């Protein structure tokens, strides 16, 4: 620091006001407040705050005391007159190096990524947000806030250390983004300006749609709530340069994705046919719903391509902030001088990736490291990697050696399948997010970190139907809301559409699942209102899963006529207001179907129940009627499962109630089934054939007496088509009477 005056530090501290002590504490022990231009005591004087300094802190203005300005004025004066020699002494130490961490729910350090060089460092952050981004939950504020020293604002030397982008750029580029805004889809999207009348018209404008057929994705439905609807076709060949990928992705992507390419390093085809079409839609910043993502077939292929899009988005946002910082310094602009420098959100996180299990989060992080490292000599070092792998990896000894399950089960439940996790990289499960967001009336709740999410990825959405779909709805209801706290944000750098609470119209949502489901469709249609439009894959199954039934079995489909959807939805909780809700589905089952199976001849009857609420209602009814039954659900202990399976196999229990979620998580083969009732069509189409094929587990010559009954309504069009095929489903739905179809499965 500069020369000190003769006045002792203790005397100086005692002479400070409460406000001055607060500033001293915020700026640190070596703050220029103690500097003196000369040894003479400076006279108190009122001075204006420099335009080059940040004035965004409303709290500082509100608490200032005009009659005691001597200390504050001296502080401002010394900030202006500090010498170059003093500036060199005040430079930040290595702690300015960008070393970010992904924290688990215990708040401890989880993972940080930094480069193994003496000068440069890079990281994989919760959204790879910049120090120039608004202050997030970790408490690090952006450049331009009043809580940081001015020297830090203009430290071009150390600023590059905060950036993933500049560590991979060529030296002559100097950290500036070379992409033209007129060509780069990222720049076109974030710089697009909406008008107030367009926002007001969104609620009343009818959704315009257009259908196209692409070679790999198949039938696509382009839609938009805004007036303009743009569609496009994929080119035959694709060039990496035309995709506007940031450094180092053009080189690292080919190596990272080589396992899916035909050749070891086929640079002419950096994408698989599926990846090429998916990335073209992602790179256009349209919302996307792809319901054909399966863990066994193309799950990893899709994970690779959306991780590429995430890193590309973050690097571009990073480069934009750095370029604007450099321009501000070169042009010597003050706060709020130019709206062209608005490049941030109200909070730091930009990307949220929702995955069901810890294993999926581990793979995403590994892909991020691979995309940033590639063939570069600069190696990515993961701090606390052992702990991270320990908490997110899996132990091979925990898996029984002789456990046999279907291939799709092995692919879904590989690795650590804990579904309660979250990291500050904003890779989280719905349950992990739900515990942070909280509910109405809870004291500890926080959803400010979701206010500026620009890219939302919901992967394996179908699995959340087997966990708790309410968590997904709770998350979507709290996306892109205005934060309750300012978090030290520099409002002069916040984009106008974020200040106007229009972030939801700029958020891109990528939704991947394994099936077409009404609840998933509802989320996509209701919450995805991106200004760029939406794209949904809508392929219809020509053949259903019934073709994979290997036993000779008559299938009887009983149609339930319902006046409205509310009458077929489970009354679950049982009441609506103060009166009982009449449930058409339940009444049809207990009055029409169940009496046919009460006879002792119809023993060994398995009732497959997709909804847990339906299961509870049936269980209570069976107990009330004193029927001879047993039951298995996802909450049944292992000993109870063994007893129920034994009693059912031996015929000691006539009925067995089985929930779909138990079958999803365990995939046990239930032996002794002779009569099968699907209380509702299964969520996963292949579960239908799996359960039907359980009849061949114990064959004692009673094949001729086997029966299978399925209940459905006109609201089950998607599930019905997935089971019996689209043509047969159309015929069944067009009939207004109860339809009895006898279909024999093929071997």
C-alpha positions in Angstrom: 0.0 0.0 0.0 0.9 3.7 -0.1 2.7 5.5 2.7 0.9 5.6 6.0 0.2 8.7 8.1 1.5 9.2 11.6 -1.9 8.5 13.1 -2.1 5.1 14.6 -4.5 2.5 13.3 -6.3 2.0 16.6 -7.0 5.7 16.8 -8.2 5.8 13.2 -10.6 2.8 13.8 -12.0 4.5 16.9 -12.7 7.6 14.9 -14.7 5.8 12.2 -18.4 5.7 12.1 -20.4 2.5 11.9 -20.9 3.0 8.2 -17.1 3.6 7.7 -16.2 0.5 9.6 -18.6 -1.5 7.4 -16.8 -0.3 4.3 -13.5 -1.1 5.9 -14.6 -4.6 6.7 -16.0 -5.2 3.2 -12.9 -4.0 1.4 -10.3 -5.7 3.6 -7.4 -4.7 5.9 -5.3 -3.2 3.2 -8.0 -0.9 1.8 -6.8 2.4 0.4 -8.8 4.2 3.1 -5.5 4.4 5.1 -3.6 6.1 2.3 -2.6 9.7 2.5 -1.6 11.9 -0.5 0.4 14.0 1.9 1.2 14.0 5.6 -1.2 16.8 6.2 -4.6 16.0 7.5 -7.1 16.2 4.7 -10.0 18.5 5.3 -13.4 17.0 5.1 -15.1 17.7 1.8 -18.1 16.5 -0.1 -17.3 14.8 -3.4 -19.4 13.1 -6.1 -19.1 9.4 -6.7 -17.1 8.8 -9.8 -18.9 7.5 -12.8 -16.4 4.7 -13.2 -17.4 3.3 -9.9 -20.4 1.1 -9.3 -23.4 2.8 -7.8 -25.7 -0.2 -7.9 -25.8 -0.8 -4.2 -29.0 0.7 -3.0 -28.2 -0.4 0.5 -25.1 1.8 0.7 -27.0 4.9 -0.5 -29.8 4.3 2.0 -27.5 3.9 5.0 -25.1 6.8 4.2 -25.0 9.8 6.6 -24.5 13.1 4.8 -23.3 15.0 7.9 -20.4 12.5 8.4 -18.8 12.3 5.0 -15.1 13.0 5.8 -14.1 9.3 6.0 -16.1 8.3 3.0 -14.9 11.2 0.9 -11.3 10.4 1.8 -12.0 6.8 0.7 -13.2 7.9 -2.7 -10.4 10.4 -3.1 -7.7 7.8 -2.5 -9.4 5.4 -4.9 -8.9 8.0 -7.6 -5.3 9.0 -6.7 -3.8 5.6 -5.9 -0.4 5.3 -7.6 0.6 2.6 -10.0 3.1 1.3 -7.5 0.3 0.9 -5.0 -1.9 -0.9 -7.6 0.8 -3.5 -8.1 1.0 -4.1 -4.4 -2.8 -4.5 -4.2 -3.0 -7.2 -7.0 -5.0 -10.2 -6.0 -3.1 -13.4 -5.1 -3.7 -16.8 -6.6 -7.1 -16.9 -4.9 -8.4 -14.9 -7.9 -7.8 -18.0 -10.0 -11.1 -19.4 -11.1 -11.5 -22.4 -8.8 -15.1 -23.2 -8.5 -16.8 -26.1 -6.7 -19.8 -28.2 -7.0 -21.3 -28.6 -3.5 -23.5 -31.4 -2.3 -26.4 -30.9 0.1 -24.0 -30.7 3.1 -22.5 -27.5 1.7 -19.0 -28.9 1.5 -16.7 -28.7 -1.5 -17.5 -31.4 -3.9 -15.8 -31.0 -7.2 -13.8 -28.2 -8.9 -11.9 -28.3 -12.1 -8.7 -26.3 -12.7 -6.0 -26.4 -15.2 -2.5 -27.7 -14.4 -0.6 -24.7 -15.3 1.3 -22.1 -13.3 -0.6 -19.1 -14.5 -3.9 -20.3 -16.1 -6.7 -22.1 -14.5 -10.2 -23.3 -15.7 -13.1 -25.0 -14.1 -16.4 -26.8 -14.6 -18.8 -24.8 -12.5 -22.4 -25.3 -11.7 -23.2 -23.5 -15.0 -19.7 -22.4 -15.8 -20.8 -18.9 -14.9 -18.4 -16.0 -14.9 -17.3 -13.8 -12.1 -19.0 -11.1 -14.1 -22.3 -12.9 -13.6 -24.7 -11.8 -10.8 -23.7 -13.1 -7.4 -25.0 -16.5 -6.7 -25.4 -18.6 -3.6 -21.7 -19.0 -3.1 -21.5 -15.3 -2.4 -19.1 -14.3 -5.2 -20.3 -11.0 -6.7 -19.8 -9.7 -10.2 -17.5 -7.1 -11.4 -19.2 -3.8 -11.2 -20.8 -4.3 -7.7 -20.0 -2.0 -4.9 -18.7 -4.8 -2.8 -15.5 -5.2 -4.7 -12.4 -3.1 -5.0 -12.1 -1.0 -8.2 -8.7 -2.5 -9.0 -10.4 -5.9 -9.4 -12.7 -4.4 -12.0 -9.9 -3.4 -14.4 -7.5 -6.3 -13.7 -7.3 -7.6 -17.3 -4.4 -9.8 -16.4 -6.3 -11.8 -13.9 -9.7 -11.5 -15.5 -8.8 -14.1 -18.1 -8.2 -16.6 -15.3 -11.9 -16.6 -14.5 -12.8 -17.8 -18.0 -13.1 -21.2 -19.5 -13.1 -19.6 -22.9 -9.9 -17.6 -22.9 -7.8 -20.5 -21.6 -8.5 -22.3 -24.9 -8.3 -19.3 -27.3 -5.3 -18.5 -29.4 -3.2 -15.7 -27.9 -3.8 -13.3 -30.8 -7.6 -13.5 -30.3 -7.2 -11.9 -26.9 -10.4 -13.4 -25.4 -12.7 -11.7 -27.9 -15.4 -13.7 -29.6 -14.8 -13.8 -33.3 -18.3 -14.9 -34.2 -20.6 -12.4 -35.8 -23.9 -11.8 -34.1 -25.7 -12.0 -37.4 -24.6 -15.6 -37.9 -24.3 -17.1 -34.5 -27.5 -18.7 -33.2 -26.6 -17.9 -29.7 -26.2 -14.2 -30.4 -29.4 -14.1 -32.4 -31.3 -15.7 -29.6 -30.1 -13.7 -26.6 -30.1 -10.4 -28.5 -33.6 -10.9 -29.9 -35.9 -8.1 -28.6 -39.5 -8.7 -27.8 -42.1 -6.0 -27.6 -44.7 -5.6 -24.9 -47.6 -6.2 -27.3 -46.0 -9.5 -28.4 -45.8 -10.7 -24.8 -49.4 -9.7 -24.1 -50.6 -11.5 -27.2 -49.0 -14.8 -26.2 -51.8 -15.8 -23.9 -54.5 -15.2 -26.6 -52.7 -16.1 -29.8 -53.6 -19.6 -31.1 -50.6 -21.9 -31.4 -49.6 -22.3 -35.0 -48.2 -25.7 -36.0 -46.5 -27.2 -39.0 -45.4 -30.8 -39.6 -42.3 -32.0 -41.3 -40.7 -35.5 -41.7 -37.0 -35.7 -41.1 -34.9 -38.7 -42.2 -33.9 -39.9 -38.7 -36.2 -38.2 -36.2 -39.3 -38.9 -38.3 -42.4 -36.9 -37.8 -41.7 -33.5 -36.3 -44.3 -30.9 -35.2 -43.1 -27.3 -35.3 -45.2 -25.0 -33.2 -45.1 -21.5 -31.8 -47.2 -19.2 -29.6 -45.7 -16.2 -31.4 -46.9 -15.0 -34.8 -43.9 -16.1 -36.8 -43.3 -19.8 -37.2 -40.1 -20.9 -38.9 -39.3 -24.5 -40.0 -36.2 -25.9 -41.6 -34.9 -29.2 -43.0 -31.6 -30.8 -42.0 -28.8 -30.6 -44.6 -27.2 -33.8 -46.0 -23.7 -32.9 -44.8 -22.7 -30.8 -41.8 -19.5 -28.8 -41.2 -18.3 -28.1 -37.7 -17.5 -24.5 -38.7 -21.0 -23.9 -39.7 -22.2 -24.8 -36.2 -20.3 -21.9 -34.6 -18.7 -24.1 -31.9 -16.4 -22.3 -29.5 -12.8 -23.4 -28.8 -11.8 -26.1 -28.0 -15.0 -27.9 -28.9 -14.3 -28.3 -32.6 -11.3 -30.6 -31.8 -12.4 -32.2 -28.6 -15.9 -33.2 -29.8 -14.6 -35.6 -32.4 -12.5 -37.5 -29.9 -15.2 -37.5 -27.2 -17.8 -38.7 -29.7 -15.6 -41.2 -31.5 -17.2 -44.2 -29.9 -20.4 -43.5 -31.8 -18.8 -42.8 -35.1 -18.2 -45.3 -37.9 -14.4 -44.6 -37.9 -12.0 -43.8 -35.1 -11.7 -40.2 -36.2 -14.0 -39.4 -39.0 -13.8 -35.6 -39.1 -16.1 -35.4 -42.1 -19.0 -36.9 -40.0 -18.5 -35.6 -36.5 -22.1 -36.6 -35.6 -24.2 -39.7 -35.9 -27.3 -39.2 -38.0 -29.4 -38.9 -34.9 -27.0 -36.5 -33.2 -26.8 -34.3 -36.3 -30.5 -33.7 -36.4 -30.9 -33.3 -32.7 -28.0 -30.8 -32.5 -29.4 -28.7 -35.4 -32.6 -28.2 -33.4 -30.7 -27.5 -30.2 -28.4 -25.1 -31.8 -31.4 -23.2 -33.2 -32.4 -22.6 -29.6 -35.9 -24.1 -30.1 -37.5 -26.2 -27.3 -37.3 -29.9 -28.1 -39.3 -32.9 -26.9 -37.8 -36.2 -28.0 -39.8 -39.2 -26.6 -37.6 -42.0 -28.0 -34.6 -41.8 -25.7 -33.9 -45.2 -24.3 -31.1 -46.2 -21.9 -30.4 -49.4 -23.9 -30.4 -47.9 -27.4 -29.4 -44.2 -27.7 -29.2 -42.8 -24.2 -25.5 -42.1 -24.2 -25.5 -40.9 -27.7 -28.1 -38.2 -26.8 -26.3 -37.4 -23.5 -23.1 -36.6 -25.5 -24.9 -34.2 -27.8 -26.7 -32.2 -25.2 -23.5 -31.9 -23.1 -21.9 -30.4 -26.2 -24.7 -27.9 -26.5 -24.4 -27.0 -22.8 -20.7 -26.3 -22.9 -21.0 -24.4 -26.2 -23.7 -22.2 -24.7 -21.7 -21.5 -21.5 -18.4 -20.7 -23.4 -20.3 -18.3 -25.7 -21.9 -16.5 -22.7 -18.5 -16.4 -21.1 -16.8 -14.9 -24.2 -19.5 -12.3 -24.5 -19.0 -11.0 -21.0 -15.2 -10.9 -21.4 -15.5 -9.1 -24.7 -17.9 -6.5 -23.2 -15.6 -6.0 -20.1 -12.7 -5.3 -22.5 -14.8 -2.8 -24.5 -15.9 -1.1 -21.4 -12.3 -0.6 -20.3 -11.1 0.5 -23.7 -13.9 3.0 -24.2 -13.8 4.1 -20.5 -17.5 3.8 -20.1 -19.2 4.2 -16.8 -22.1 2.3 -15.3 -25.2 2.4 -17.4 -23.6 4.3 -20.3 -24.4 1.7 -23.0 -27.2 -0.9 -23.1 -25.1 -2.9 -25.6 -23.2 -4.4 -22.6 -26.2 -6.1 -21.1 -25.0 -9.7 -21.0 -26.1 -11.3 -17.7 -29.0 -12.5 -15.7 -30.3 -11.7 -12.3 -28.5 -14.6 -10.7 -25.4 -16.6 -11.8 -26.8 -20.1 -12.9 -27.5 -20.3 -16.6 -28.0 -24.1 -17.1 -30.0 -26.7 -15.2 -29.7 -30.4 -16.0 -32.2 -32.6 -14.3 -31.3 -36.3 -14.2 -32.8 -39.1 -12.1 -29.8 -40.8 -10.5 -26.3 -39.9 -9.3 -24.7 -42.1 -11.9 -26.2 -39.8 -14.6 -24.7 -36.8 -12.9 -21.3 -38.4 -12.7 -21.4 -39.1 -16.5 -22.4 -35.6 -17.3 -19.5 -34.2 -15.3 -17.1 -36.7 -17.0 -18.3 -35.5 -20.4 -17.8 -31.9 -19.5 -14.2 -32.7 -18.6 -13.6 -34.6 -21.8 -15.1 -31.8 -23.9 -12.8 -29.2 -22.3 -9.7 -31.3 -22.2 -9.6 -33.3 -25.5 -6.1 -33.7 -27.0 -4.8 -30.5 -25.4 -1.6 -30.7 -23.4 -3.5 -28.8 -20.7 -4.9 -31.4 -18.4 -8.0 -31.0 -16.3 -7.5 -31.8 -12.7 -10.6 -32.6 -10.6 -10.2 -31.6 -7.0 -11.9 -33.9 -4.5 -12.3 -36.4 -7.3 -12.0 -39.4 -4.9 -14.8 -38.1 -2.7 -16.9 -37.2 -5.8 -16.5 -40.7 -7.3 -17.2 -42.2 -3.9 -20.5 -40.4 -3.5 -21.6 -40.5 -7.1 -20.0 -43.7 -8.3 -21.1 -47.3 -7.5 -19.6 -50.3 -5.6 -19.5 -53.5 -7.7 -19.7 -55.6 -4.5 -23.1 -54.2 -3.7 -24.6 -55.9 -6.8 -25.6 -59.5 -6.4 -23.5 -61.6 -8.8 -26.4 -63.8 -10.0 -29.0 -61.1 -10.4 -30.7 -61.5 -13.8 -32.8 -58.7 -15.2 -33.9 -57.5 -18.7 -31.4 -55.6 -20.7 -33.3 -52.3 -20.5 -33.3 -52.7 -16.7 -29.6 -53.2 -16.6 -29.1 -50.0 -18.7 -31.4 -47.8 -16.6 -30.2 -48.9 -13.2 -26.4 -49.0 -13.9 -24.2 -47.4 -11.3 -25.4 -45.3 -8.3 -29.2 -45.1 -8.4 -29.6 -42.7 -5.5 -32.3 -40.2 -6.6 -31.7 -37.6 -3.8 -28.8 -35.4 -4.8 -27.9 -31.9 -6.0 -24.8 -30.0 -6.9 -24.1 -26.4 -7.4 -23.3 -27.1 -11.0 -27.1 -27.3 -11.2 -27.1 -31.0 -12.1 -29.8 -32.3 -9.8 -32.7 -34.7 -9.4 -36.3 -33.5 -9.0 -36.2 -34.6 -5.4 -32.9 -32.8 -4.7 -34.4 -29.6 -6.2 -37.6 -30.0 -4.3 -35.8 -30.0 -1.0 -34.2 -26.7 -1.8 -37.2 -25.0 -3.4 -39.4 -25.9 -0.5 -43.1 -25.3 -0.3 -45.5 -22.6 0.8 -45.1 -21.8 4.4 -41.7 -23.4 4.9 -39.1 -21.2 6.6 -36.1 -22.5 4.6 -36.8 -22.3 0.9 -35.0 -20.8 -2.0 -35.7 -20.6 -5.7 -33.9 -17.5 -6.7 -31.2 -19.6 -8.3 -33.7 -20.6 -11.0 -34.5 -17.1 -12.0 -32.0 -16.7 -14.8 -31.8 -20.3 -16.2 -31.3 -20.0 -20.0 -31.0 -23.7 -20.8 -33.1 -26.4 -19.0 -32.5 -30.1 -19.8 -34.8 -32.7 -18.4 -33.3 -36.1 -19.2 -35.0 -39.5 -18.8 -38.4 -37.7 -18.0 -40.2 -41.1 -18.0 -38.4 -42.2 -14.9 -39.8 -39.3 -12.9 -43.2 -40.8 -13.5 -41.9 -43.7 -11.4 -40.5 -41.4 -8.7 -42.7 -38.5 -8.0 -44.0 -36.4 -10.9 -45.2 -33.7 -8.5 -41.6 -32.7 -8.0 -41.2 -32.0 -11.7 -44.4 -29.8 -11.7 -43.1 -28.0 -8.6 -39.9 -27.3 -10.3 -41.5 -25.9 -13.5 -43.8 -23.7 -11.4 -40.7 -22.0 -9.9 -38.7 -21.6 -13.1 -37.6 -18.1 -14.1 -39.4 -16.2 -11.4 -38.1 -12.8 -10.2 -35.7 -13.4 -7.3 -36.6 -12.2 -3.9 -33.2 -10.7 -3.3 -30.9 -8.7 -5.5 -27.8 -10.8 -4.6 -25.5 -7.9 -5.3 -26.3 -7.9 -9.0 -25.0 -5.1 -11.3 -28.3 -4.1 -12.9 -26.5 -2.2 -15.6 -25.3 -5.5 -17.1 -28.5 -7.4 -16.7 -30.4 -8.1 -20.0 -33.6 -6.2 -20.4 -35.7 -9.3 -21.0 -34.5 -10.6 -17.6 -35.4 -7.3 -15.9 -38.8 -7.4 -17.5 -39.5 -10.9 -16.2 -39.5 -12.3 -19.7 -36.8 -15.0 -19.1 -39.3 -17.8 -19.6 -39.7 -16.7 -23.2 -36.0 -17.0 -23.8 -35.4 -20.2 -21.9 -34.7 -23.2 -24.1 -36.1 -26.5 -22.7 -34.8 -29.9 -23.9 -37.0 -32.7 -22.8 -35.9 -36.4 -23.3 -37.9 -39.4 -22.4 -38.6 -43.0 -23.5 -42.3 -42.7 -24.2 -45.2 -40.5 -25.2 -47.2 -39.7 -22.1 -50.0 -37.3 -21.3 -48.2 -35.9 -18.3 -45.0 -35.3 -20.1 -46.8 -33.8 -23.0 -48.6 -31.4 -20.7 -45.4 -30.1 -19.2 -44.0 -29.5 -22.7 -47.1 -27.7 -24.0 -47.7 -25.6 -20.9 -44.3 -24.6 -19.7 -42.3 -24.4 -23.0 -43.0 -21.0 -24.5 -39.7 -20.2 -26.1 -39.8 -17.3 -28.5 -37.9 -19.4 -31.0 -40.7 -22.0 -31.0 -41.0 -25.7 -30.1 -40.2 -28.9 -31.9 -41.8 -32.2 -30.8 -41.1 -35.7 -32.3 -44.5 -37.4 -32.8 -43.9 -40.8 -34.3 -46.8 -43.3 -33.9 -46.0 -47.0 -33.3 -47.2 -49.1 -36.2 -46.8 -52.3 -34.2 -47.4 -52.6 -30.4 -45.7 -54.4 -27.7 -48.4 -57.1 -27.8 -46.4 -58.6 -30.7 -43.7 -59.5 -28.2 -46.0 -61.7 -26.1 -44.6 -65.2 -26.4 -47.4 -67.2 -24.8 -50.7 -68.2 -26.5 -53.0 -65.9 -24.6 -56.4 -64.4 -25.4 -56.4 -60.6 -24.6 -59.7 -59.1 -23.7 -59.8 -55.2 -23.8 -62.7 -53.8 -21.8 -63.5 -50.2 -22.7 -64.8 -47.9 -20.0 -67.1 -45.2 -21.1 -66.5 -41.9 -19.3 -68.1 -38.6 -19.6 -64.9 -36.6 -18.8 -61.3 -37.1 -17.8 -62.0 -36.3 -14.2 -64.3 -39.3 -13.9 -61.6 -41.8 -14.9 -58.7 -40.2 -13.0 -58.3 -41.8 -9.6 -60.2 -40.0 -6.9 -57.0 -41.1 -5.0 -57.4 -38.9 -1.9 -61.1 -40.0 -2.1 -62.9 -36.7 -1.6 -63.4 -33.6 -3.6 -64.4 -30.8 -1.1 -66.9 -32.3 1.3 -68.5 -35.0 -0.9 -67.2 -38.2 -2.4 -66.1 -38.2 -6.0 -67.8 -40.8 -8.1 -65.0 -42.8 -9.8 -66.2 -44.5 -12.9 -63.1 -46.6 -13.3 -63.2 -48.1 -9.8 -66.9 -48.7 -9.9 -66.6 -50.5 -13.3 -63.9 -52.7 -12.0 -65.6 -53.8 -8.7 -69.0 -54.2 -10.3 -68.2 -55.6 -13.7 -64.8 -57.2 -13.7 -64.1 -58.5 -10.2 -67.2 -60.6 -9.8 -66.0 -62.8 -12.7 -62.9 -63.7 -10.7 -64.3 -64.3 -7.2 -65.0 -67.9 -8.0 -62.4 -70.3 -6.7 -61.9 -71.6 -10.3 -60.4 -68.2 -11.1 -57.6 -68.5 -8.6 -54.0 -67.2 -9.2 -55.2 -63.8 -10.4 -52.6 -61.1 -10.7 -53.9 -57.5 -10.8 -51.4 -55.1 -12.2 -52.0 -51.5 -10.9 -50.0 -48.6 -12.5 -51.1 -45.9 -10.0 -50.2 -46.2 -6.3 -53.4 -44.4 -5.3 -55.4 -46.9 -7.2 -53.5 -49.7 -5.4 -54.3 -48.2 -2.0 -58.0 -47.9 -2.9 -58.2 -51.5 -4.2 -56.2 -52.8 -1.1 -58.7 -51.1 1.2 -61.6 -52.5 -0.7 -60.3 -56.0 -0.7 -59.7 -55.8 3.1 -63.2 -54.5 3.6 -64.8 -57.3 1.5 -62.5 -59.8 3.2 -61.2 -61.2 0.0 -58.4 -63.7 0.0 -55.6 -61.6 -1.3 -52.0 -60.5 -0.8 -50.2 -57.4 -2.1 -46.8 -56.1 -3.2 -45.8 -52.5 -3.7 -42.6 -50.4 -3.8 -42.8 -49.9 0.0 -43.1 -53.6 0.8 -40.2 -55.0 2.8 -38.2 -57.9 1.3 -39.6 -60.4 3.7 -43.1 -59.3 2.9 -42.4 -59.7 -0.8 -41.1 -63.2 -0.3 -44.2 -64.2 1.7 -46.6 -62.7 -0.8 -44.9 -64.5 -3.8 -44.9 -67.8 -1.9 -48.6 -67.6 -0.9 -49.6 -66.7 -4.4 -47.6 -69.5 -6.0 -49.0 -72.1 -3.7 -52.6 -70.8 -4.2 -53.1 -69.9 -0.6 -53.9 -66.4 -1.8 -56.4 -66.0 -4.7 -55.4 -62.4 -5.7 -52.1 -60.6 -5.8 -52.2 -56.8 -6.1 -48.9 -55.6 -7.8 -47.9 -52.0 -8.4 -46.2 -50.9 -11.5 -43.4 -49.0 -9.6 -42.5 -52.3 -7.9 -42.1 -53.9 -11.2 -40.1 -51.0 -12.5 -37.6 -51.0 -9.7 -37.3 -54.8 -9.1 -38.4 -56.7 -12.2 -39.2 -59.8 -10.2 -40.8 -62.7 -12.1 -44.1 -63.6 -10.4 -44.7 -67.3 -10.7 -48.1 -69.0 -10.6 -50.1 -66.5 -12.7 -53.1 -68.0 -14.5 -55.4 -65.0 -14.8 -54.1 -61.5 -15.5 -55.9 -58.2 -15.1 -54.4 -54.9 -16.1 -56.3 -52.3 -14.0 -54.9 -49.7 -16.4 -52.6 -49.9 -19.4 -49.0 -49.9 -18.3 -46.9 -46.7 -18.5 -44.1 -48.5 -20.4 -45.4 -50.5 -23.4 -42.9 -53.3 -23.0 -44.2 -53.9 -19.5 -47.3 -55.4 -21.1 -45.4 -58.1 -22.8 -43.1 -58.7 -19.9 -46.0 -59.3 -17.5 -47.8 -61.5 -20.0 -44.8 -63.6 -20.5 -44.6 -64.3 -16.8 -47.4 -66.9 -17.3 -44.9 -69.3 -18.9 -42.8 -69.2 -15.7 -44.9 -72.1 -14.3 -46.6 -74.2 -16.9 -48.5 -77.3 -15.6 -50.7 -77.8 -18.6 -53.3 -75.1 -17.7 -52.4 -72.9 -20.7 -55.9 -73.3 -22.1 -57.4 -71.6 -19.0 -55.2 -68.5 -19.1 -57.0 -65.2 -19.3 -55.9 -61.6 -19.8 -58.2 -58.6 -19.2 -57.2 -55.0 -19.9 -59.2 -51.8 -18.9 -58.9 -48.7 -21.0 -60.8 -45.6 -22.0 -60.8 -43.1 -24.9 -58.3 -41.0 -23.0 -55.7 -43.8 -23.2 -55.0 -43.3 -26.9 -51.2 -43.1 -26.6 -50.8 -46.0 -24.3 -53.2 -48.1 -26.3 -51.4 -47.5 -29.6 -48.1 -48.4 -27.9 -49.6 -51.8 -26.9 -51.8 -52.9 -29.8 -50.5 -50.7 -32.6 -51.9 -47.5 -34.1 -54.3 -49.0 -36.6 -55.9 -51.4 -34.2 -56.0 -48.6 -31.5 -57.8 -46.3 -33.9 -60.5 -48.9 -34.5 -61.0 -49.6 -30.8 -61.3 -45.9 -30.0 -63.7 -45.1 -32.8 -66.2 -47.7 -31.4 -68.6 -46.1 -28.9 -69.5 -49.4 -27.3 -67.6 -51.6 -24.9 -65.3 -53.5 -27.1 -64.2 -57.1 -26.5 -61.2 -57.9 -28.7 -59.7 -61.4 -28.6 -56.1 -61.2 -29.7 -53.7 -64.1 -29.7 -50.1 -63.3 -29.2 -47.5 -64.6 -31.6 -44.6 -66.8 -30.7 
